[in-house]
Every structure is written in structure tokens, then in C-alpha cells.
Amino acid sequence: FLFGGLTGPAGSPTTDTVYEYDVGGWREITDKKGPLAKIPRQRMYSASGILDDKMYIFGGWDPGAPGSGGEFLKDVWKLDLVTKEWKELELELPFPVSRHAACTVGDEIVIHTYQGVLVLQKNQER
């Protein structure tokens, strides 16, 4: 699965689209984006990991309007891959982060940042 990023070369707009890789290539999956749905804002340079049937998105950078400098993010979002519903978690990263990495290891997602290593354990968001 893949969330967000640039829509083209450097300087292109960012997106909040979710893609799934299947035999034959990438396909867009439809998340619930009704008028009352809360979804993550567009971003690039975020990191993600999957636990069970949930994808977690960690931080990233929203470039904002050209020349604004954008905003580094510290939010954490969960996408239920069965219902396609997003939930912003109360849990936040301890600092805004971009260009970091995340990897699922057993029942945890390990996030490596320039300030150290963070761990999200299964069911920690409650």
C-alpha cells in the first residue's frame, strides 16, 4: 500500500490518494471521502507500516503554497484496509518528522527518524 506523495516531478502538487499493488501494477483504492469523512491532509515524505489489516501513516511534510516553506507533521493516522475508513489517532509523534522510515516487525512498527527510533506497538493507539 502507498499513501500520498507527489503527483509528478519536483514542484508538483501532493495527493491524499491510497494505492494498492496487485499483480499487474498499482491501483487506486477508494477510501471513504464523504462530506463528513476525516482523512489525512496531503503530504509527502511520510512513513507507513501495516499491522493486521490497518495501515498507519506517520508524519511527513505538507509543502503548502509555493514559497510558504510548508509544514512538517507529527500526526499519526490509521486506515482500516477492510472498511477503508481513516481515523486520526490521539497518539502523536514526539516531534514533527519527514524523510523517515518505518518497518513492521512482528506486532510493532519501528520508526527510524533523525532524532532516534520510535515504536508503535499493536493496539497502542487506544
N, CA, C and O atoms as a GROMACS GRO file, in nm:
protein
  504
    1PHE      N    1   0.084  -0.118   0.000
    1PHE     CA    2   0.000   0.000   0.000
    1PHE      C    3   0.088   0.124   0.000
    1PHE      O    4   0.200   0.122   0.050
    2LEU      N    5   0.035   0.231  -0.057
    2LEU     CA    6   0.109   0.356  -0.068
    2LEU      C    7   0.010   0.470  -0.046
    2LEU      O    8  -0.100   0.469  -0.101
    3PHE      N    9   0.050   0.569   0.035
    3PHE     CA   10  -0.035   0.685   0.060
    3PHE      C   11   0.038   0.813   0.023
    3PHE      O   12   0.155   0.831   0.057
    4GLY      N   13  -0.032   0.901  -0.047
    4GLY     CA   14   0.016   1.036  -0.072
    4GLY      C   15   0.141   1.044  -0.156
    4GLY      O   16   0.179   0.950  -0.226
    5GLY      N   17   0.204   1.161  -0.148
    5GLY     CA   18   0.326   1.186  -0.225
    5GLY      C   19   0.302   1.286  -0.337
    5GLY      O   20   0.195   1.345  -0.348
    6LEU      N   21   0.404   1.302  -0.419
    6LEU     CA   22   0.395   1.394  -0.532
    6LEU      C   23   0.316   1.331  -0.646
    6LEU      O   24   0.317   1.209  -0.663
    7THR      N   25   0.248   1.414  -0.723
    7THR     CA   26   0.173   1.365  -0.839
    7THR      C   27   0.257   1.367  -0.967
    7THR      O   28   0.211   1.321  -1.072
    8GLY      N   29   0.378   1.419  -0.960
    8GLY     CA   30   0.466   1.428  -1.076
    8GLY      C   31   0.606   1.464  -1.030
    8GLY      O   32   0.646   1.429  -0.919
    9PRO      N   33   0.683   1.533  -1.115
    9PRO     CA   34   0.820   1.570  -1.077
    9PRO      C   35   0.822   1.676  -0.965
    9PRO      O   36   0.717   1.728  -0.926
   10ALA      N   37   0.940   1.705  -0.916
   10ALA     CA   38   0.957   1.804  -0.808
   10ALA      C   39   0.877   1.930  -0.840
   10ALA      O   40   0.877   1.979  -0.953
   11GLY      N   41   0.810   1.982  -0.739
   11GLY     CA   42   0.727   2.102  -0.756
   11GLY      C   43   0.582   2.070  -0.789
   11GLY      O   44   0.499   2.161  -0.792
   12SER      N   45   0.551   1.943  -0.814
   12SER     CA   46   0.414   1.903  -0.843
   12SER      C   47   0.329   1.908  -0.717
   12SER      O   48   0.384   1.908  -0.607
   13PRO      N   49   0.198   1.912  -0.732
   13PRO     CA   50   0.112   1.904  -0.613
   13PRO      C   51   0.127   1.769  -0.544
   13PRO      O   52   0.175   1.672  -0.604
   14THR      N   53   0.085   1.764  -0.417
   14THR     CA   54   0.083   1.637  -0.346
   14THR      C   55  -0.059   1.582  -0.347
   14THR      O   56  -0.153   1.652  -0.386
   15THR      N   57  -0.075   1.458  -0.305
   15THR     CA   58  -0.205   1.393  -0.310
   15THR      C   59  -0.235   1.322  -0.178
   15THR      O   60  -0.145   1.297  -0.097
   16ASP      N   61  -0.362   1.289  -0.158
   16ASP     CA   62  -0.404   1.208  -0.043
   16ASP      C   63  -0.460   1.074  -0.090
   16ASP      O   64  -0.539   1.012  -0.019
   17THR      N   65  -0.421   1.030  -0.207
   17THR     CA   66  -0.469   0.906  -0.266
   17THR      C   67  -0.399   0.786  -0.204
   17THR      O   68  -0.282   0.793  -0.166
   18VAL      N   69  -0.472   0.675  -0.195
   18VAL     CA   70  -0.416   0.548  -0.146
   18VAL      C   71  -0.411   0.451  -0.263
   18VAL      O   72  -0.508   0.437  -0.338
   19TYR      N   73  -0.297   0.383  -0.278
   19TYR     CA   74  -0.279   0.285  -0.384
   19TYR      C   75  -0.245   0.149  -0.323
   19TYR      O   76  -0.184   0.140  -0.217
   20GLU      N   77  -0.286   0.044  -0.395
   20GLU     CA   78  -0.253  -0.092  -0.356
   20GLU      C   79  -0.183  -0.158  -0.474
   20GLU      O   80  -0.225  -0.141  -0.589
   21TYR      N   81  -0.078  -0.234  -0.446
   21TYR     CA   82  -0.009  -0.306  -0.552
   21TYR      C   83  -0.069  -0.444  -0.563
   21TYR      O   84  -0.083  -0.516  -0.465
   22ASP      N   85  -0.104  -0.480  -0.685
   22ASP     CA   86  -0.157  -0.611  -0.714
   22ASP      C   87  -0.089  -0.661  -0.840
   22ASP      O   88  -0.021  -0.584  -0.908
   23VAL      N   89  -0.104  -0.786  -0.871
   23VAL     CA   90  -0.045  -0.840  -0.992
   23VAL      C   91  -0.085  -0.750  -1.109
   23VAL      O   92  -0.203  -0.723  -1.130
   24GLY      N   93   0.012  -0.702  -1.182
   24GLY     CA   94  -0.017  -0.614  -1.294
   24GLY      C   95   0.007  -0.467  -1.265
   24GLY      O   96   0.006  -0.386  -1.357
   25GLY      N   97   0.028  -0.431  -1.138
   25GLY     CA   98   0.061  -0.292  -1.109
   25GLY      C   99  -0.018  -0.231  -0.996
   25GLY      O  100  -0.088  -0.299  -0.921
   26TRP      N  101  -0.005  -0.099  -0.986
   26TRP     CA  102  -0.069  -0.021  -0.880
   26TRP      C  103  -0.211   0.014  -0.921
   26TRP      O  104  -0.238   0.043  -1.038
   27ARG      N  105  -0.302   0.012  -0.823
   27ARG     CA  106  -0.438   0.057  -0.848
   27ARG      C  107  -0.483   0.144  -0.731
   27ARG      O  108  -0.448   0.118  -0.616
   28GLU      N  109  -0.560   0.246  -0.762
   28GLU     CA  110  -0.612   0.334  -0.658
   28GLU      C  111  -0.723   0.261  -0.582
   28GLU      O  112  -0.810   0.199  -0.643
   29ILE      N  113  -0.720   0.270  -0.449
   29ILE     CA  114  -0.831   0.215  -0.372
   29ILE      C  115  -0.914   0.332  -0.322
   29ILE      O  116  -0.861   0.440  -0.296
   30THR      N  117  -1.041   0.310  -0.310
   30THR     CA  118  -1.131   0.416  -0.272
   30THR      C  119  -1.150   0.414  -0.121
   30THR      O  120  -1.206   0.320  -0.064
   31ASP      N  121  -1.101   0.521  -0.057
   31ASP     CA  122  -1.127   0.534   0.086
   31ASP      C  123  -1.253   0.618   0.100
   31ASP      O  124  -1.296   0.682   0.004
   32LYS      N  125  -1.311   0.618   0.218
   32LYS     CA  126  -1.436   0.690   0.239
   32LYS      C  127  -1.407   0.839   0.251
   32LYS      O  128  -1.353   0.885   0.351
   33LYS      N  129  -1.445   0.914   0.147
   33LYS     CA  130  -1.419   1.058   0.143
   33LYS      C  131  -1.548   1.137   0.132
   33LYS      O  132  -1.556   1.235   0.058
   34GLY      N  133  -1.650   1.096   0.206
   34GLY     CA  134  -1.775   1.170   0.205
   34GLY      C  135  -1.758   1.306   0.269
   34GLY      O  136  -1.650   1.337   0.319
   35PRO      N  137  -1.862   1.389   0.268
   35PRO     CA  138  -1.850   1.526   0.322
   35PRO      C  139  -1.814   1.530   0.470
   35PRO      O  140  -1.758   1.629   0.517
   36LEU      N  141  -1.845   1.425   0.546
   36LEU     CA  142  -1.814   1.423   0.688
   36LEU      C  143  -1.690   1.339   0.720
   36LEU      O  144  -1.648   1.332   0.835
   37ALA      N  145  -1.634   1.277   0.619
   37ALA     CA  146  -1.517   1.192   0.642
   37ALA      C  147  -1.395   1.276   0.675
   37ALA      O  148  -1.370   1.380   0.614
   38LYS      N  149  -1.320   1.230   0.772
   38LYS     CA  150  -1.195   1.297   0.807
   38LYS      C  151  -1.082   1.211   0.752
   38LYS      O  152  -1.071   1.093   0.784
   39ILE      N  153  -1.000   1.272   0.669
   39ILE     CA  154  -0.889   1.199   0.608
   39ILE      C  155  -0.760   1.278   0.631
   39ILE      O  156  -0.764   1.398   0.658
   40PRO      N  157  -0.645   1.210   0.620
   40PRO     CA  158  -0.519   1.284   0.638
   40PRO      C  159  -0.503   1.390   0.529
   40PRO      O  160  -0.547   1.372   0.416
   41ARG      N  161  -0.439   1.499   0.565
   41ARG     CA  162  -0.413   1.601   0.465
   41ARG      C  163  -0.304   1.552   0.370
   41ARG      O  164  -0.228   1.460   0.401
   42GLN      N  165  -0.297   1.615   0.256
   42GLN     CA  166  -0.196   1.579   0.157
   42GLN      C  167  -0.058   1.599   0.218
   42GLN      O  168  -0.036   1.689   0.299
   43ARG      N  169   0.035   1.512   0.176
   43ARG     CA  170   0.171   1.520   0.229
   43ARG      C  171   0.265   1.439   0.142
   43ARG      O  172   0.223   1.363   0.054
   44MET      N  173   0.391   1.458   0.167
   44MET     CA  174   0.495   1.376   0.107
   44MET      C  175   0.597   1.346   0.215
   44MET      O  176   0.595   1.407   0.322
   45TYR      N  177   0.687   1.253   0.189
   45TYR     CA  178   0.793   1.214   0.283
   45TYR      C  179   0.740   1.161   0.416
   45TYR      O  180   0.806   1.177   0.519
   46SER      N  181   0.622   1.099   0.415
   46SER     CA  182   0.572   1.033   0.536
   46SER      C  183   0.626   0.890   0.537
   46SER      O  184   0.688   0.845   0.441
   47ALA      N  185   0.601   0.819   0.646
   47ALA     CA  186   0.638   0.678   0.656
   47ALA      C  187   0.514   0.601   0.696
   47ALA      O  188   0.422   0.657   0.757
   48SER      N  189   0.510   0.473   0.664
   48SER     CA  190   0.393   0.394   0.698
   48SER      C  191   0.433   0.250   0.731
   48SER      O  192   0.542   0.204   0.696
   49GLY      N  193   0.343   0.182   0.798
   49GLY     CA  194   0.360   0.042   0.829
   49GLY      C  195   0.222  -0.021   0.843
   49GLY      O  196   0.123   0.049   0.862
   50ILE      N  197   0.217  -0.153   0.833
   50ILE     CA  198   0.090  -0.224   0.842
   50ILE      C  199   0.095  -0.322   0.958
   50ILE      O  200   0.190  -0.400   0.972
   51LEU      N  201  -0.009  -0.319   1.041
   51LEU     CA  202  -0.031  -0.418   1.146
   51LEU      C  203  -0.169  -0.476   1.123
   51LEU      O  204  -0.268  -0.403   1.115
   52ASP      N  205  -0.177  -0.607   1.112
   52ASP     CA  206  -0.302  -0.676   1.081
   52ASP      C  207  -0.360  -0.615   0.955
   52ASP      O  208  -0.293  -0.612   0.851
   53ASP      N  209  -0.482  -0.567   0.960
   53ASP     CA  210  -0.546  -0.509   0.841
   53ASP      C  211  -0.558  -0.357   0.852
   53ASP      O  212  -0.655  -0.298   0.805
   54LYS      N  213  -0.458  -0.295   0.916
   54LYS     CA  214  -0.456  -0.149   0.934
   54LYS      C  215  -0.323  -0.093   0.882
   54LYS      O  216  -0.217  -0.149   0.909
   55MET      N  217  -0.331   0.017   0.807
   55MET     CA  218  -0.211   0.087   0.764
   55MET      C  219  -0.199   0.214   0.847
   55MET      O  220  -0.295   0.289   0.862
   56TYR      N  221  -0.081   0.238   0.902
   56TYR     CA  222  -0.054   0.355   0.985
   56TYR      C  223   0.037   0.450   0.908
   56TYR      O  224   0.135   0.407   0.847
   57ILE      N  225   0.003   0.579   0.910
   57ILE     CA  226   0.080   0.684   0.844
   57ILE      C  227   0.140   0.773   0.953
   57ILE      O  228   0.070   0.816   1.044
   58PHE      N  229   0.270   0.800   0.943
   58PHE     CA  230   0.342   0.877   1.044
   58PHE      C  231   0.402   1.004   0.982
   58PHE      O  232   0.487   0.997   0.894
   59GLY      N  233   0.356   1.120   1.031
   59GLY     CA  234   0.417   1.248   0.994
   59GLY      C  235   0.428   1.273   0.845
   59GLY      O  236   0.342   1.234   0.767
   60GLY      N  237   0.537   1.341   0.808
   60GLY     CA  238   0.561   1.379   0.670
   60GLY      C  239   0.573   1.530   0.658
   60GLY      O  240   0.590   1.601   0.756
   61TRP      N  241   0.562   1.576   0.535
   61TRP     CA  242   0.576   1.719   0.508
   61TRP      C  243   0.466   1.762   0.412
   61TRP      O  244   0.451   1.704   0.304
   62ASP      N  245   0.392   1.863   0.450
   62ASP     CA  246   0.293   1.925   0.362
   62ASP      C  247   0.361   2.049   0.304
   62ASP      O  248   0.384   2.145   0.377
   63PRO      N  249   0.393   2.048   0.175
   63PRO     CA  250   0.467   2.161   0.119
   63PRO      C  251   0.387   2.291   0.116
   63PRO      O  252   0.446   2.398   0.100
   64GLY      N  253   0.255   2.285   0.130
   64GLY     CA  254   0.175   2.407   0.132
   64GLY      C  255   0.185   2.486   0.003
   64GLY      O  256   0.220   2.432  -0.102
   65ALA      N  257   0.153   2.612   0.012
   65ALA     CA  258   0.159   2.701  -0.105
   65ALA      C  259   0.304   2.726  -0.145
   65ALA      O  260   0.392   2.730  -0.058
   66PRO      N  261   0.330   2.742  -0.274
   66PRO     CA  262   0.467   2.770  -0.317
   66PRO      C  263   0.526   2.890  -0.242
   66PRO      O  264   0.463   2.994  -0.229
   67GLY      N  265   0.647   2.872  -0.192
   67GLY     CA  266   0.715   2.978  -0.121
   67GLY      C  267   0.682   2.985   0.028
   67GLY      O  268   0.740   3.067   0.099
   68SER      N  269   0.590   2.902   0.076
   68SER     CA  270   0.549   2.909   0.216
   68SER      C  271   0.644   2.834   0.310
   68SER      O  272   0.644   2.858   0.430
   69GLY      N  273   0.723   2.744   0.256
   69GLY     CA  274   0.810   2.660   0.339
   69GLY      C  275   0.741   2.535   0.388
   69GLY      O  276   0.808   2.444   0.437
   70GLY      N  277   0.609   2.529   0.377
   70GLY     CA  278   0.535   2.410   0.416
   70GLY      C  279   0.531   2.388   0.565
   70GLY      O  280   0.568   2.475   0.644
   71GLU      N  281   0.487   2.268   0.603
   71GLU     CA  282   0.476   2.233   0.744
   71GLU      C  283   0.517   2.088   0.765
   71GLU      O  284   0.467   1.998   0.697
   72PHE      N  285   0.607   2.065   0.860
   72PHE     CA  286   0.644   1.930   0.899
   72PHE      C  287   0.539   1.879   0.996
   72PHE      O  288   0.493   1.955   1.082
   73LEU      N  289   0.502   1.753   0.984
   73LEU     CA  290   0.389   1.698   1.058
   73LEU      C  291   0.433   1.594   1.161
   73LEU      O  292   0.537   1.530   1.146
   74LYS      N  293   0.351   1.578   1.266
   74LYS     CA  294   0.379   1.475   1.368
   74LYS      C  295   0.254   1.392   1.398
   74LYS      O  296   0.248   1.323   1.500
   75ASP      N  297   0.156   1.400   1.309
   75ASP     CA  298   0.032   1.327   1.330
   75ASP      C  299   0.047   1.179   1.293
   75ASP      O  300   0.139   1.140   1.221
   76VAL      N  301  -0.045   1.097   1.345
   76VAL     CA  302  -0.049   0.954   1.316
   76VAL      C  303  -0.192   0.920   1.275
   76VAL      O  304  -0.287   0.954   1.346
   77TRP      N  305  -0.205   0.854   1.161
   77TRP     CA  306  -0.336   0.815   1.107
   77TRP      C  307  -0.340   0.665   1.087
   77TRP      O  308  -0.237   0.601   1.065
   78LYS      N  309  -0.462   0.609   1.096
   78LYS     CA  310  -0.482   0.466   1.073
   78LYS      C  311  -0.589   0.449   0.967
   78LYS      O  312  -0.697   0.506   0.977
   79LEU      N  313  -0.559   0.370   0.865
   79LEU     CA  314  -0.656   0.335   0.762
   79LEU      C  315  -0.693   0.188   0.780
   79LEU      O  316  -0.607   0.101   0.770
   80ASP      N  317  -0.821   0.161   0.806
   80ASP     CA  318  -0.868   0.024   0.813
   80ASP      C  319  -0.877  -0.026   0.668
   80ASP      O  320  -0.956   0.027   0.589
   81LEU      N  321  -0.798  -0.124   0.633
   81LEU     CA  322  -0.791  -0.170   0.494
   81LEU      C  323  -0.912  -0.253   0.453
   81LEU      O  324  -0.928  -0.284   0.335
   82VAL      N  325  -0.997  -0.289   0.548
   82VAL     CA  326  -1.121  -0.362   0.517
   82VAL      C  327  -1.234  -0.263   0.493
   82VAL      O  328  -1.301  -0.270   0.390
   83THR      N  329  -1.257  -0.171   0.587
   83THR     CA  330  -1.369  -0.076   0.574
   83THR      C  331  -1.332   0.048   0.493
   83THR      O  332  -1.420   0.122   0.448
   84LYS      N  333  -1.201   0.071   0.474
   84LYS     CA  334  -1.148   0.188   0.401
   84LYS      C  335  -1.177   0.318   0.476
   84LYS      O  336  -1.190   0.424   0.413
   85GLU      N  337  -1.187   0.311   0.608
   85GLU     CA  338  -1.212   0.431   0.688
   85GLU      C  339  -1.085   0.475   0.759
   85GLU      O  340  -1.010   0.393   0.813
   86TRP      N  341  -1.062   0.606   0.758
   86TRP     CA  342  -0.947   0.668   0.825
   86TRP      C  343  -0.984   0.707   0.967
   86TRP      O  344  -1.100   0.737   0.996
   87LYS      N  345  -0.885   0.706   1.054
   87LYS     CA  346  -0.902   0.759   1.189
   87LYS      C  347  -0.772   0.829   1.227
   87LYS      O  348  -0.664   0.770   1.218
   88GLU      N  349  -0.783   0.955   1.271
   88GLU     CA  350  -0.666   1.023   1.324
   88GLU      C  351  -0.650   0.979   1.469
   88GLU      O  352  -0.744   0.989   1.548
   89LEU      N  353  -0.533   0.932   1.504
   89LEU     CA  354  -0.510   0.883   1.639
   89LEU      C  355  -0.477   0.997   1.733
   89LEU      O  356  -0.417   1.097   1.692
   90GLU      N  357  -0.515   0.982   1.858
   90GLU     CA  358  -0.477   1.082   1.958
   90GLU      C  359  -0.327   1.079   1.980
   90GLU      O  360  -0.266   1.180   2.016
   91LEU      N  361  -0.269   0.964   1.959
   91LEU     CA  362  -0.125   0.946   1.969
   91LEU      C  363  -0.056   1.032   1.863
   91LEU      O  364  -0.095   1.030   1.746
   92GLU      N  365   0.045   1.106   1.902
   92GLU     CA  366   0.126   1.184   1.807
   92GLU      C  367   0.271   1.145   1.822
   92GLU      O  368   0.312   1.091   1.926
   93LEU      N  369   0.349   1.171   1.720
   93LEU     CA  370   0.494   1.157   1.733
   93LEU      C  371   0.543   1.266   1.827
   93LEU      O  372   0.478   1.370   1.837
   94PRO      N  373   0.654   1.246   1.896
   94PRO     CA  374   0.700   1.348   1.992
   94PRO      C  375   0.754   1.475   1.926
   94PRO      O  376   0.778   1.575   1.993
   95PHE      N  377   0.774   1.470   1.794
   95PHE     CA  378   0.826   1.585   1.721
   95PHE      C  379   0.786   1.571   1.574
   95PHE      O  380   0.765   1.460   1.527
   96PRO      N  381   0.774   1.683   1.502
   96PRO     CA  382   0.747   1.676   1.358
   96PRO      C  383   0.861   1.604   1.287
   96PRO      O  384   0.978   1.621   1.323
   97VAL      N  385   0.827   1.524   1.186
   97VAL     CA  386   0.930   1.444   1.121
   97VAL      C  387   0.896   1.425   0.973
   97VAL      O  388   0.779   1.418   0.934
   98SER      N  389   1.000   1.418   0.893
   98SER     CA  390   0.988   1.398   0.749
   98SER      C  391   1.110   1.318   0.703
   98SER      O  392   1.215   1.320   0.767
   99ARG      N  393   1.094   1.248   0.593
   99ARG     CA  394   1.204   1.168   0.536
   99ARG      C  395   1.258   1.067   0.638
   99ARG      O  396   1.378   1.055   0.658
  100HIS      N  397   1.167   0.999   0.699
  100HIS     CA  398   1.199   0.896   0.796
  100HIS      C  399   1.156   0.762   0.738
  100HIS      O  400   1.102   0.758   0.627
  101ALA      N  401   1.178   0.654   0.809
  101ALA     CA  402   1.144   0.520   0.760
  101ALA      C  403   1.067   0.445   0.867
  101ALA      O  404   1.085   0.469   0.986
  102ALA      N  405   0.981   0.354   0.823
  102ALA     CA  406   0.906   0.270   0.915
  102ALA      C  407   0.904   0.128   0.860
  102ALA      O  408   0.903   0.106   0.739
  103CYS      N  409   0.902   0.031   0.951
  103CYS     CA  410   0.902  -0.109   0.912
  103CYS      C  411   0.823  -0.188   1.016
  103CYS      O  412   0.840  -0.169   1.136
  104THR      N  413   0.736  -0.276   0.970
  104THR     CA  414   0.662  -0.363   1.061
  104THR      C  415   0.750  -0.481   1.099
  104THR      O  416   0.805  -0.550   1.013
  105VAL      N  417   0.763  -0.502   1.231
  105VAL     CA  418   0.841  -0.613   1.284
  105VAL      C  419   0.754  -0.683   1.388
  105VAL      O  420   0.735  -0.631   1.498
  106GLY      N  421   0.702  -0.799   1.354
  106GLY     CA  422   0.613  -0.870   1.446
  106GLY      C  423   0.488  -0.789   1.473
  106GLY      O  424   0.415  -0.754   1.380
  107ASP      N  425   0.462  -0.757   1.600
  107ASP     CA  426   0.345  -0.680   1.641
  107ASP      C  427   0.377  -0.534   1.667
  107ASP      O  428   0.309  -0.468   1.746
  108GLU      N  429   0.480  -0.481   1.601
  108GLU     CA  430   0.521  -0.342   1.620
  108GLU      C  431   0.556  -0.279   1.486
  108GLU      O  432   0.589  -0.347   1.389
  109ILE      N  433   0.546  -0.148   1.483
  109ILE     CA  434   0.601  -0.072   1.371
  109ILE      C  435   0.716   0.011   1.428
  109ILE      O  436   0.697   0.090   1.520
  110VAL      N  437   0.834  -0.009   1.374
  110VAL     CA  438   0.953   0.062   1.418
  110VAL      C  439   0.973   0.180   1.323
  110VAL      O  440   0.977   0.163   1.201
  111ILE      N  441   0.986   0.300   1.380
  111ILE     CA  442   1.001   0.422   1.301
  111ILE      C  443   1.140   0.479   1.330
  111ILE      O  444   1.174   0.509   1.445
  112HIS      N  445   1.219   0.494   1.226
  112HIS     CA  446   1.355   0.548   1.242
  112HIS      C  447   1.355   0.692   1.193
  112HIS      O  448   1.323   0.718   1.077
  113THR      N  449   1.391   0.784   1.282
  113THR     CA  450   1.393   0.926   1.248
  113THR      C  451   1.534   0.981   1.272
  113THR      O  452   1.621   0.912   1.324
  114TYR      N  453   1.554   1.105   1.233
  114TYR     CA  454   1.683   1.170   1.256
  114TYR      C  455   1.707   1.194   1.404
  114TYR      O  456   1.820   1.223   1.444
  115GLN      N  457   1.603   1.184   1.487
  115GLN     CA  458   1.618   1.206   1.631
  115GLN      C  459   1.614   1.076   1.711
  115GLN      O  460   1.618   1.079   1.834
  116GLY      N  461   1.609   0.963   1.643
  116GLY     CA  462   1.609   0.836   1.714
  116GLY      C  463   1.503   0.741   1.663
  116GLY      O  464   1.442   0.763   1.558
  117VAL      N  465   1.481   0.635   1.738
  117VAL     CA  466   1.389   0.529   1.699
  117VAL      C  467   1.264   0.535   1.788
  117VAL      O  468   1.274   0.550   1.910
  118LEU      N  469   1.148   0.523   1.725
  118LEU     CA  470   1.020   0.520   1.795
  118LEU      C  471   0.953   0.387   1.762
  118LEU      O  472   0.980   0.328   1.657
  119VAL      N  473   0.866   0.339   1.850
  119VAL     CA  474   0.798   0.212   1.827
  119VAL      C  475   0.649   0.228   1.855
  119VAL      O  476   0.610   0.277   1.961
  120LEU      N  477   0.566   0.187   1.759
  120LEU     CA  478   0.421   0.178   1.779
  120LEU      C  479   0.391   0.031   1.800
  120LEU      O  480   0.415  -0.051   1.711
  121GLN      N  481   0.337  -0.003   1.916
  121GLN     CA  482   0.301  -0.142   1.944
  121GLN      C  483   0.157  -0.167   1.907
  121GLN      O  484   0.075  -0.075   1.909
  122LYS      N  485   0.127  -0.290   1.873
  122LYS     CA  486  -0.009  -0.327   1.836
  122LYS      C  487  -0.106  -0.282   1.945
  122LYS      O  488  -0.082  -0.303   2.064
  123ASN      N  489  -0.215  -0.219   1.904
  123ASN     CA  490  -0.320  -0.169   1.993
  123ASN      C  491  -0.276  -0.053   2.082
  123ASN      O  492  -0.346  -0.020   2.178
  124GLN      N  493  -0.163   0.009   2.054
  124GLN     CA  494  -0.114   0.120   2.137
  124GLN      C  495  -0.200   0.245   2.121
  124GLN      O  496  -0.204   0.329   2.211
  125GLU      N  497  -0.269   0.260   2.009
  125GLU     CA  498  -0.341   0.384   1.982
  125GLU      C  499  -0.462   0.403   2.070
  125GLU      O  500  -0.522   0.511   2.068
  126ARG      N  501  -0.501   0.305   2.146
  126ARG     CA  502  -0.621   0.318   2.231
  126ARG      C  503  -0.598   0.408   2.346
  126ARG      O  504  -0.689   0.429   2.426
   0.00000   0.00000   0.00000
